[in-house]
Amino acid sequence: YTTLYCTTLYCTVLYYTILYYTVPYCAVLQGGGGAPAAGRHILHYTVLYCTTLYLTVRDYREEEARQLLVACRLNEAACCLRCDEWAAAAAACDAAVSRLSDPLGAEAEANVKALFRRAKARSRSSDFGAARRDLREAARLAPTNREVRELWSELRQAEERREAGGKALLAKMGAAGGR
């Protein structure tokens, strides 16, 4: 059991180390289309390392190893969100959700976290319909979660801005066509 505890602790320390070093790196060197290649490599090495931990611990205790992998995937999603890697964040959340054994019961908190992070990634990439579905499910599982309610409000505002922009574009097109 001590080995499992140390592995989980190490993975958590690794997550915060990556956040500490990757986020400023992405913020300074980011150029329009997402994190630079080196920032992505840091994230991929982390996932590779956590997967290796999972495979090592898996033979020891299957359930704890699966939970460790879910935590690593959720941490990967958090890192990707901080680096504006929306597709990678959504993919990491998909991987985490697929590993949950009881997403509506004992692992509801991890499921809410995955749904929230995936909704945030989808919202930022303008996939509002999918983001709304994720947030609706997260709100059903955790109706008092403040972050979910705040993201829901942000999502509505983003949708309204997009709709207003579309109407303005149509009005301009109509005005230009009438000349």
C-alpha positions, -999 to +999 in steps of 0.1 A: +000+000+000+029+023+007+041+020-029+006+030-042+005+060-019+040+072-030+031+067-066-001+088-062+018+114-043+045+116-069+019+119-097+003+148-079+037+165-074+044+160-111+011+176-120+018+208-100+054+209-113+041+208-149+016+235-142+043+256-126+067+253-156+044+247-185+019+275-180+044+304-179+061+289-209+029+287-228+019+322-219+052+337-230+059+317-261+024+309-273+019+320-309-017+321-320-024+284-325-018+268-291+012+258-270+045+256-287+059+221-296+080+219-264+050+227-242+031+199-259+060+175-254+060+182-217+023+173-216+028+142-236+058+130-215+036+135-184+008+114-199+034+087-209+048+087-174+014+085-157+004+057-181+036+039-171+027+044-135-007+030-142+007-001-159+031-006-130+006-002-103-022-020-122-008-054-113-006-043-076-042-031-072-064-027-103-089-003-088-063+021-074-044+020-106-075+029-126-082+058-103-046+070-107-049+070-145-082+090-142-065+115-120-036+118-144-059+123-174-078+150-155-045+167-146-035+165-183-068+182-192-061+210-167-026+216-181-040+216-217-067+242-207-040+264-192-021+262-225-052+269-247-050+233-261-087+229-264-088+197-285-061+180-264-080+190-232-113+175-245-095+143-256-079+139-221-114+144-205-128+118-229-101+094-218-108+101-181-146+096-185-140+063-204-120+050-174-147+058-148-163+026-134-191+044-115-196+079-130-229+084-114-221+071-079-188+068-062-169+086-089-194+114-095-169+140-084-143+129-110-170+128-136-182+163-128-146+175-130-141+158-164-174+171-178-167+206-166-132+206-181-144+191-214-173+217-215-147+245-209-126+232-238-155+228-261-168+262-252-135+278-259-134+260-293-169+273-301-186+239-299-214+254-278-239+225-283-215+199-269-204+222-241-240+227-231-246+190-230-216+184-208-226+213-185-261+201-182-249+166-171-224+182-147-251+204-132-273+174-128-246+155-108-235+186-088-263+212-088-245+234-063-212+235-081-202+272-084-178+267-113-204+248-134-229+276-129-203+303-138-193+284-170-230+280-179-233+318-177-202+324-197-214+299-223-248+317-227-229+350-231-206+336-257-236+321-276-254+355-275-222+373-288-219+348-317-256+352-325-254+390-324-223+388-346-242+366-371-271+390-372-248+420-378-231+402-406-264+393-422-276+430-419-243+441-436-248+416-464-284+427-468-274+464-469-246+456-494-270+436-516-296+463-518-272+488-534 
